[in-house]
């Protein structure tokens, strides 16, 4: 799977990461996190881990670093998370999250991250048939697992792979990797058993095969851009 060059200014990763974590710990609504919904990311991570031979705790840690909210003293992932141009938002439902993205997209926004592993629209959208698919926990997790395994093959450790998943700028990768490792060691070895029928029907639409060209840019960042044919979309890819 190819790595790509992405301008470092697009995502402002260090600021984004700090803001997400401050909001996760301070958000009063976090106390009412629904365990059924928060469990969707872990269930998707479990399936992706088995499919792509990625350690489950690696995926569970990353989804918490990306979308975590404090619930009962624990950091839990939230699938309906959107980072819109550097500002994190947690929505009560997939519909609410998609509506927000739709409105901002129509206003011209293109740099935003969605779902359990915060896949970026600008650089990842060609790998998916629609933004609906980008939000789908299983498709989102599968995409992240593929890339992480590729990074592991390149870098030789899951900690380094996690850092590169976030950024190819070493200082930013190191900061992220430290946060990842702290989160990882606090997790149990296995995720809760999946609840039958909890995942959305959108997962039935397959992820378009990965592969693509490198966008113009400078600093290499841990993000994949892949080519694919556009399909039916909640938000058209144009």
C-alpha positions as protocol buffer text, in pm:
chain_id: "A"
residue {
  index: 1
  type: UNK
  ca { x: 0 y: 0 z: 0 }
}
residue {
  index: 2
  type: UNK
  ca { x: 156 y: 334 z: -103 }
}
residue {
  index: 3
  type: UNK
  ca { x: 237 y: 616 z: 133 }
}
residue {
  index: 4
  type: UNK
  ca { x: 159 y: 969 z: 26 }
}
residue {
  index: 5
  type: UNK
  ca { x: 289 y: 1319 z: 74 }
}
residue {
  index: 6
  type: UNK
  ca { x: 44 y: 1557 z: 240 }
}
residue {
  index: 7
  type: UNK
  ca { x: 110 y: 1920 z: 336 }
}
residue {
  index: 8
  type: UNK
  ca { x: 171 y: 1945 z: 707 }
}
residue {
  index: 9
  type: UNK
  ca { x: -53 y: 2252 z: 735 }
}
residue {
  index: 10
  type: UNK
  ca { x: -368 y: 2073 z: 624 }
}
residue {
  index: 11
  type: UNK
  ca { x: -452 y: 1889 z: 944 }
}
residue {
  index: 12
  type: UNK
  ca { x: -247 y: 2076 z: 1206 }
}
residue {
  index: 13
  type: UNK
  ca { x: -209 y: 1740 z: 1381 }
}
residue {
  index: 14
  type: UNK
  ca { x: -57 y: 1850 z: 1712 }
}
residue {
  index: 15
  type: UNK
  ca { x: -327 y: 2111 z: 1770 }
}
residue {
  index: 16
  type: UNK
  ca { x: -599 y: 1873 z: 1654 }
}
residue {
  index: 17
  type: UNK
  ca { x: -484 y: 1599 z: 1890 }
}
residue {
  index: 18
  type: UNK
  ca { x: -464 y: 1832 z: 2189 }
}
residue {
  index: 19
  type: UNK
  ca { x: -807 y: 1980 z: 2123 }
}
residue {
  index: 20
  type: UNK
  ca { x: -970 y: 1639 z: 2085 }
}
residue {
  index: 21
  type: UNK
  ca { x: -829 y: 1516 z: 2414 }
}
residue {
  index: 22
  type: UNK
  ca { x: -923 y: 1831 z: 2607 }
}
residue {
  index: 23
  type: UNK
  ca { x: -1277 y: 1812 z: 2473 }
}
residue {
  index: 24
  type: UNK
  ca { x: -1299 y: 1441 z: 2547 }
}
residue {
  index: 25
  type: UNK
  ca { x: -1211 y: 1494 z: 2911 }
}
residue {
  index: 26
  type: UNK
  ca { x: -1411 y: 1813 z: 2962 }
}
residue {
  index: 27
  type: UNK
  ca { x: -1732 y: 1746 z: 2768 }
}
residue {
  index: 28
  type: UNK
  ca { x: -2021 y: 1717 z: 3018 }
}
residue {
  index: 29
  type: UNK
  ca { x: -2216 y: 1505 z: 2771 }
}
residue {
  index: 30
  type: UNK
  ca { x: -1946 y: 1241 z: 2791 }
}
residue {
  index: 31
  type: UNK
  ca { x: -2098 y: 1117 z: 3115 }
}
residue {
  index: 32
  type: UNK
  ca { x: -2398 y: 989 z: 2917 }
}
residue {
  index: 33
  type: UNK
  ca { x: -2203 y: 793 z: 2655 }
}
residue {
  index: 34
  type: UNK
  ca { x: -2422 y: 507 z: 2534 }
}
residue {
  index: 35
  type: UNK
  ca { x: -2220 y: 185 z: 2574 }
}
residue {
  index: 36
  type: UNK
  ca { x: -2397 y: 22 z: 2279 }
}
residue {
  index: 37
  type: UNK
  ca { x: -2292 y: 300 z: 2044 }
}
residue {
  index: 38
  type: UNK
  ca { x: -1943 y: 342 z: 2186 }
}
residue {
  index: 39
  type: UNK
  ca { x: -1893 y: -32 z: 2145 }
}
residue {
  index: 40
  type: UNK
  ca { x: -1937 y: -12 z: 1768 }
}
residue {
  index: 41
  type: UNK
  ca { x: -1577 y: 100 z: 1719 }
}
residue {
  index: 42
  type: UNK
  ca { x: -1440 y: -183 z: 1931 }
}
residue {
  index: 43
  type: UNK
  ca { x: -1653 y: -440 z: 1750 }
}
residue {
  index: 44
  type: UNK
  ca { x: -1535 y: -307 z: 1415 }
}
residue {
  index: 45
  type: UNK
  ca { x: -1176 y: -306 z: 1541 }
}
residue {
  index: 46
  type: UNK
  ca { x: -1209 y: -670 z: 1646 }
}
residue {
  index: 47
  type: UNK
  ca { x: -1319 y: -776 z: 1299 }
}
residue {
  index: 48
  type: UNK
  ca { x: -1053 y: -568 z: 1123 }
}
residue {
  index: 49
  type: UNK
  ca { x: -785 y: -705 z: 1358 }
}
residue {
  index: 50
  type: UNK
  ca { x: -878 y: -1062 z: 1268 }
}
residue {
  index: 51
  type: UNK
  ca { x: -900 y: -989 z: 898 }
}
residue {
  index: 52
  type: UNK
  ca { x: -569 y: -808 z: 866 }
}
residue {
  index: 53
  type: UNK
  ca { x: -368 y: -966 z: 1150 }
}
residue {
  index: 54
  type: UNK
  ca { x: -330 y: -641 z: 1342 }
}
residue {
  index: 55
  type: UNK
  ca { x: -319 y: -659 z: 1724 }
}
residue {
  index: 56
  type: UNK
  ca { x: -660 y: -572 z: 1862 }
}
residue {
  index: 57
  type: UNK
  ca { x: -519 y: -351 z: 2135 }
}
residue {
  index: 58
  type: UNK
  ca { x: -344 y: -140 z: 1870 }
}
residue {
  index: 59
  type: UNK
  ca { x: -673 y: -63 z: 1696 }
}
residue {
  index: 60
  type: UNK
  ca { x: -860 y: -13 z: 2022 }
}
residue {
  index: 61
  type: UNK
  ca { x: -598 y: 232 z: 2144 }
}
residue {
  index: 62
  type: UNK
  ca { x: -597 y: 434 z: 1823 }
}
residue {
  index: 63
  type: UNK
  ca { x: -975 y: 468 z: 1806 }
}
residue {
  index: 64
  type: UNK
  ca { x: -965 y: 606 z: 2161 }
}
residue {
  index: 65
  type: UNK
  ca { x: -686 y: 850 z: 2087 }
}
residue {
  index: 66
  type: UNK
  ca { x: -883 y: 966 z: 1783 }
}
residue {
  index: 67
  type: UNK
  ca { x: -1238 y: 979 z: 1920 }
}
residue {
  index: 68
  type: UNK
  ca { x: -1227 y: 898 z: 2292 }
}
residue {
  index: 69
  type: UNK
  ca { x: -1472 y: 1039 z: 2545 }
}
residue {
  index: 70
  type: UNK
  ca { x: -1455 y: 992 z: 2920 }
}
residue {
  index: 71
  type: UNK
  ca { x: -1724 y: 755 z: 3048 }
}
residue {
  index: 72
  type: UNK
  ca { x: -1727 y: 617 z: 3401 }
}
residue {
  index: 73
  type: UNK
  ca { x: -1358 y: 684 z: 3440 }
}
residue {
  index: 74
  type: UNK
  ca { x: -1267 y: 512 z: 3114 }
}
residue {
  index: 75
  type: UNK
  ca { x: -1192 y: 652 z: 2771 }
}
residue {
  index: 76
  type: UNK
  ca { x: -1441 y: 512 z: 2519 }
}
residue {
  index: 77
  type: UNK
  ca { x: -1449 y: 561 z: 2141 }
}
residue {
  index: 78
  type: UNK
  ca { x: -1737 y: 732 z: 1963 }
}
residue {
  index: 79
  type: UNK
  ca { x: -1819 y: 645 z: 1599 }
}
residue {
  index: 80
  type: UNK
  ca { x: -2011 y: 964 z: 1523 }
}
residue {
  index: 81
  type: UNK
  ca { x: -1712 y: 1191 z: 1578 }
}
residue {
  index: 82
  type: UNK
  ca { x: -1620 y: 1460 z: 1325 }
}
residue {
  index: 83
  type: UNK
  ca { x: -1312 y: 1679 z: 1326 }
}
residue {
  index: 84
  type: UNK
  ca { x: -1411 y: 1970 z: 1107 }
}
residue {
  index: 85
  type: UNK
  ca { x: -1111 y: 2182 z: 1008 }
}
residue {
  index: 86
  type: UNK
  ca { x: -941 y: 2131 z: 1344 }
}
residue {
  index: 87
  type: UNK
  ca { x: -1245 y: 2137 z: 1574 }
}
residue {
  index: 88
  type: UNK
  ca { x: -1376 y: 1814 z: 1726 }
}
residue {
  index: 89
  type: UNK
  ca { x: -1750 y: 1739 z: 1741 }
}
residue {
  index: 90
  type: UNK
  ca { x: -1928 y: 1439 z: 1897 }
}
residue {
  index: 91
  type: UNK
  ca { x: -2282 y: 1373 z: 1769 }
}
residue {
  index: 92
  type: UNK
  ca { x: -2557 y: 1158 z: 1924 }
}
residue {
  index: 93
  type: UNK
  ca { x: -2626 y: 969 z: 1602 }
}
residue {
  index: 94
  type: UNK
  ca { x: -2484 y: 889 z: 1261 }
}
residue {
  index: 95
  type: UNK
  ca { x: -2764 y: 1090 z: 1101 }
}
residue {
  index: 96
  type: UNK
  ca { x: -2676 y: 1400 z: 1302 }
}
residue {
  index: 97
  type: UNK
  ca { x: -2307 y: 1366 z: 1217 }
}
residue {
  index: 98
  type: UNK
  ca { x: -2379 y: 1320 z: 847 }
}
residue {
  index: 99
  type: UNK
  ca { x: -2617 y: 1616 z: 843 }
}
residue {
  index: 100
  type: UNK
  ca { x: -2347 y: 1836 z: 996 }
}
residue {
  index: 101
  type: UNK
  ca { x: -2089 y: 1719 z: 741 }
}
residue {
  index: 102
  type: UNK
  ca { x: -2336 y: 1762 z: 455 }
}
residue {
  index: 103
  type: UNK
  ca { x: -2407 y: 2123 z: 551 }
}
residue {
  index: 104
  type: UNK
  ca { x: -2040 y: 2210 z: 590 }
}
residue {
  index: 105
  type: UNK
  ca { x: -1949 y: 2026 z: 270 }
}
residue {
  index: 106
  type: UNK
  ca { x: -2201 y: 2228 z: 74 }
}
residue {
  index: 107
  type: UNK
  ca { x: -2039 y: 2540 z: 221 }
}
residue {
  index: 108
  type: UNK
  ca { x: -1704 y: 2432 z: 80 }
}
residue {
  index: 109
  type: UNK
  ca { x: -1540 y: 2234 z: 362 }
}
residue {
  index: 110
  type: UNK
  ca { x: -1311 y: 1956 z: 244 }
}
residue {
  index: 111
  type: UNK
  ca { x: -1063 y: 1902 z: 528 }
}
residue {
  index: 112
  type: UNK
  ca { x: -1252 y: 1696 z: 784 }
}
residue {
  index: 113
  type: UNK
  ca { x: -1210 y: 1361 z: 958 }
}
residue {
  index: 114
  type: UNK
  ca { x: -1491 y: 1117 z: 1031 }
}
residue {
  index: 115
  type: UNK
  ca { x: -1564 y: 793 z: 1211 }
}
residue {
  index: 116
  type: UNK
  ca { x: -1393 y: 558 z: 1453 }
}
residue {
  index: 117
  type: UNK
  ca { x: -1046 y: 616 z: 1311 }
}
residue {
  index: 118
  type: UNK
  ca { x: -1099 y: 973 z: 1189 }
}
residue {
  index: 119
  type: UNK
  ca { x: -1049 y: 914 z: 818 }
}
residue {
  index: 120
  type: UNK
  ca { x: -982 y: 1241 z: 637 }
}
residue {
  index: 121
  type: UNK
  ca { x: -1212 y: 1328 z: 348 }
}
residue {
  index: 122
  type: UNK
  ca { x: -965 y: 1534 z: 148 }
}
residue {
  index: 123
  type: UNK
  ca { x: -708 y: 1257 z: 129 }
}
residue {
  index: 124
  type: UNK
  ca { x: -913 y: 939 z: 171 }
}
residue {
  index: 125
  type: UNK
  ca { x: -1245 y: 994 z: -7 }
}
residue {
  index: 126
  type: UNK
  ca { x: -1146 y: 820 z: -329 }
}
residue {
  index: 127
  type: UNK
  ca { x: -1107 y: 496 z: -133 }
}
residue {
  index: 128
  type: UNK
  ca { x: -1477 y: 496 z: -46 }
}
residue {
  index: 129
  type: UNK
  ca { x: -1801 y: 497 z: -239 }
}
residue {
  index: 130
  type: UNK
  ca { x: -1956 y: 766 z: -23 }
}
residue {
  index: 131
  type: UNK
  ca { x: -1919 y: 959 z: 298 }
}
residue {
  index: 132
  type: UNK
  ca { x: -2181 y: 721 z: 437 }
}
residue {
  index: 133
  type: UNK
  ca { x: -1921 y: 447 z: 392 }
}
residue {
  index: 134
  type: UNK
  ca { x: -1653 y: 657 z: 555 }
}
residue {
  index: 135
  type: UNK
  ca { x: -1873 y: 678 z: 866 }
}
residue {
  index: 136
  type: UNK
  ca { x: -1946 y: 304 z: 872 }
}
residue {
  index: 137
  type: UNK
  ca { x: -1751 y: 157 z: 1167 }
}
residue {
  index: 138
  type: UNK
  ca { x: -1646 y: -163 z: 992 }
}
residue {
  index: 139
  type: UNK
  ca { x: -1536 y: 1 z: 669 }
}
residue {
  index: 140
  type: UNK
  ca { x: -1360 y: 277 z: 861 }
}
residue {
  index: 141
  type: UNK
  ca { x: -1177 y: 25 z: 1082 }
}
residue {
  index: 142
  type: UNK
  ca { x: -1086 y: -201 z: 790 }
}
residue {
  index: 143
  type: UNK
  ca { x: -925 y: 90 z: 609 }
}
residue {
  index: 144
  type: UNK
  ca { x: -726 y: 191 z: 917 }
}
residue {
  index: 145
  type: UNK
  ca { x: -610 y: -166 z: 979 }
}
residue {
  index: 146
  type: UNK
  ca { x: -481 y: -206 z: 624 }
}
residue {
  index: 147
  type: UNK
  ca { x: -272 y: 106 z: 650 }
}
residue {
  index: 148
  type: UNK
  ca { x: -142 y: 29 z: 998 }
}
residue {
  index: 149
  type: UNK
  ca { x: -25 y: -314 z: 886 }
}
residue {
  index: 150
  type: UNK
  ca { x: 158 y: -156 z: 596 }
}
residue {
  index: 151
  type: UNK
  ca { x: 326 y: 92 z: 830 }
}
residue {
  index: 152
  type: UNK
  ca { x: 423 y: -188 z: 1066 }
}
residue {
  index: 153
  type: UNK
  ca { x: 591 y: -370 z: 779 }
}
residue {
  index: 154
  type: UNK
  ca { x: 784 y: -56 z: 697 }
}
residue {
  index: 155
  type: UNK
  ca { x: 876 y: 62 z: 1048 }
}
residue {
  index: 156
  type: UNK
  ca { x: 897 y: -261 z: 1248 }
}
residue {
  index: 157
  type: UNK
  ca { x: 689 y: -172 z: 1554 }
}
residue {
  index: 158
  type: UNK
  ca { x: 326 y: -96 z: 1625 }
}
residue {
  index: 159
  type: UNK
  ca { x: 417 y: 211 z: 1829 }
}
residue {
  index: 160
  type: UNK
  ca { x: 608 y: 357 z: 1535 }
}
residue {
  index: 161
  type: UNK
  ca { x: 326 y: 257 z: 1300 }
}
residue {
  index: 162
  type: UNK
  ca { x: 75 y: 441 z: 1519 }
}
residue {
  index: 163
  type: UNK
  ca { x: 290 y: 753 z: 1513 }
}
residue {
  index: 164
  type: UNK
  ca { x: 321 y: 743 z: 1135 }
}
residue {
  index: 165
  type: UNK
  ca { x: -54 y: 679 z: 1106 }
}
residue {
  index: 166
  type: UNK
  ca { x: -91 y: 1027 z: 1253 }
}
residue {
  index: 167
  type: UNK
  ca { x: 200 y: 1208 z: 1089 }
}
residue {
  index: 168
  type: UNK
  ca { x: 528 y: 1162 z: 903 }
}
residue {
  index: 169
  type: UNK
  ca { x: 672 y: 1461 z: 1086 }
}
residue {
  index: 170
  type: UNK
  ca { x: 881 y: 1292 z: 1353 }
}
residue {
  index: 171
  type: UNK
  ca { x: 800 y: 1526 z: 1642 }
}
residue {
  index: 172
  type: UNK
  ca { x: 428 y: 1494 z: 1577 }
}
residue {
  index: 173
  type: UNK
  ca { x: 453 y: 1119 z: 1529 }
}
residue {
  index: 174
  type: UNK
  ca { x: 644 y: 1083 z: 1857 }
}
residue {
  index: 175
  type: UNK
  ca { x: 385 y: 1284 z: 2052 }
}
residue {
  index: 176
  type: UNK
  ca { x: 103 y: 1077 z: 1908 }
}
residue {
  index: 177
  type: UNK
  ca { x: 288 y: 750 z: 1967 }
}
residue {
  index: 178
  type: UNK
  ca { x: 336 y: 841 z: 2333 }
}
residue {
  index: 179
  type: UNK
  ca { x: -36 y: 911 z: 2371 }
}
residue {
  index: 180
  type: UNK
  ca { x: -113 y: 587 z: 2188 }
}
residue {
  index: 181
  type: UNK
  ca { x: 117 y: 385 z: 2412 }
}
residue {
  index: 182
  type: UNK
  ca { x: -30 y: 534 z: 2731 }
}
residue {
  index: 183
  type: UNK
  ca { x: -379 y: 447 z: 2609 }
}
residue {
  index: 184
  type: UNK
  ca { x: -277 y: 102 z: 2493 }
}
residue {
  index: 185
  type: UNK
  ca { x: -129 y: -11 z: 2824 }
}
residue {
  index: 186
  type: UNK
  ca { x: -451 y: 85 z: 3005 }
}
residue {
  index: 187
  type: UNK
  ca { x: -666 y: -136 z: 2787 }
}
residue {
  index: 188
  type: UNK
  ca { x: -759 y: -494 z: 2852 }
}
residue {
  index: 189
  type: UNK
  ca { x: -615 y: -743 z: 2608 }
}
residue {
  index: 190
  type: UNK
  ca { x: -950 y: -813 z: 2445 }
}
residue {
  index: 191
  type: UNK
  ca { x: -1247 y: -599 z: 2350 }
}
residue {
  index: 192
  type: UNK
  ca { x: -1601 y: -684 z: 2473 }
}
residue {
  index: 193
  type: UNK
  ca { x: -1779 y: -949 z: 2273 }
}
residue {
  index: 194
  type: UNK
  ca { x: -1971 y: -797 z: 1981 }
}
residue {
  index: 195
  type: UNK
  ca { x: -2346 y: -753 z: 2011 }
}
residue {
  index: 196
  type: UNK
  ca { x: -2524 y: -926 z: 1726 }
}
residue {
  index: 197
  type: UNK
  ca { x: -2682 y: -689 z: 1477 }
}
residue {
  index: 198
  type: UNK
  ca { x: -2542 y: -372 z: 1631 }
}
residue {
  index: 199
  type: UNK
  ca { x: -2343 y: -258 z: 1331 }
}
residue {
  index: 200
  type: UNK
  ca { x: -2509 y: -57 z: 1058 }
}
residue {
  index: 201
  type: UNK
  ca { x: -2631 y: -206 z: 733 }
}
residue {
  index: 202
  type: UNK
  ca { x: -2401 y: 32 z: 546 }
}
residue {
  index: 203
  type: UNK
  ca { x: -2113 y: -211 z: 599 }
}
residue {
  index: 204
  type: UNK
  ca { x: -2262 y: -431 z: 327 }
}
residue {
  index: 205
  type: UNK
  ca { x: -2130 y: -184 z: 70 }
}
residue {
  index: 206
  type: UNK
  ca { x: -1768 y: -293 z: 14 }
}
residue {
  index: 207
  type: UNK
  ca { x: -1463 y: -70 z: 43 }
}
residue {
  index: 208
  type: UNK
  ca { x: -1328 y: 16 z: -298 }
}
residue {
  index: 209
  type: UNK
  ca { x: -988 y: -145 z: -359 }
}
residue {
  index: 210
  type: UNK
  ca { x: -698 y: 62 z: -232 }
}
residue {
  index: 211
  type: UNK
  ca { x: -434 y: 212 z: -458 }
}
residue {
  index: 212
  type: UNK
  ca { x: -367 y: 557 z: -593 }
}
residue {
  index: 213
  type: UNK
  ca { x: -137 y: 842 z: -672 }
}
residue {
  index: 214
  type: UNK
  ca { x: 53 y: 1070 z: -440 }
}
residue {
  index: 215
  type: UNK
  ca { x: -105 y: 1416 z: -404 }
}
residue {
  index: 216
  type: UNK
  ca { x: 126 y: 1712 z: -434 }
}
residue {
  index: 217
  type: UNK
  ca { x: 268 y: 1823 z: -104 }
}
residue {
  index: 218
  type: UNK
  ca { x: 563 y: 1831 z: 128 }
}
residue {
  index: 219
  type: UNK
  ca { x: 570 y: 1646 z: 459 }
}
residue {
  index: 220
  type: UNK
  ca { x: 471 y: 1280 z: 445 }
}
residue {
  index: 221
  type: UNK
  ca { x: 178 y: 1207 z: 670 }
}
residue {
  index: 222
  type: UNK
  ca { x: 24 y: 882 z: 785 }
}
residue {
  index: 223
  type: UNK
  ca { x: -275 y: 895 z: 555 }
}
residue {
  index: 224
  type: UNK
  ca { x: -373 y: 696 z: 250 }
}
residue {
  index: 225
  type: UNK
  ca { x: -524 y: 841 z: -63 }
}
residue {
  index: 226
  type: UNK
  ca { x: -664 y: 579 z: -291 }
}
residue {
  index: 227
  type: UNK
  ca { x: -836 y: 580 z: -624 }
}
residue {
  index: 228
  type: UNK
  ca { x: -1175 y: 431 z: -687 }
}
residue {
  index: 229
  type: UNK
  ca { x: -1496 y: 485 z: -874 }
}
residue {
  index: 230
  type: UNK
  ca { x: -1758 y: 704 z: -719 }
}
residue {
  index: 231
  type: UNK
  ca { x: -2082 y: 535 z: -622 }
}
residue {
  index: 232
  type: UNK
  ca { x: -2407 y: 647 z: -463 }
}
residue {
  index: 233
  type: UNK
  ca { x: -2321 y: 896 z: -193 }
}
residue {
  index: 234
  type: UNK
  ca { x: -2490 y: 1087 z: 86 }
}
residue {
  index: 235
  type: UNK
  ca { x: -2253 y: 1365 z: -16 }
}
residue {
  index: 236
  type: UNK
  ca { x: -2139 y: 1342 z: -379 }
}
residue {
  index: 237
  type: UNK
  ca { x: -1764 y: 1328 z: -433 }
}
residue {
  index: 238
  type: UNK
  ca { x: -1722 y: 1639 z: -644 }
}
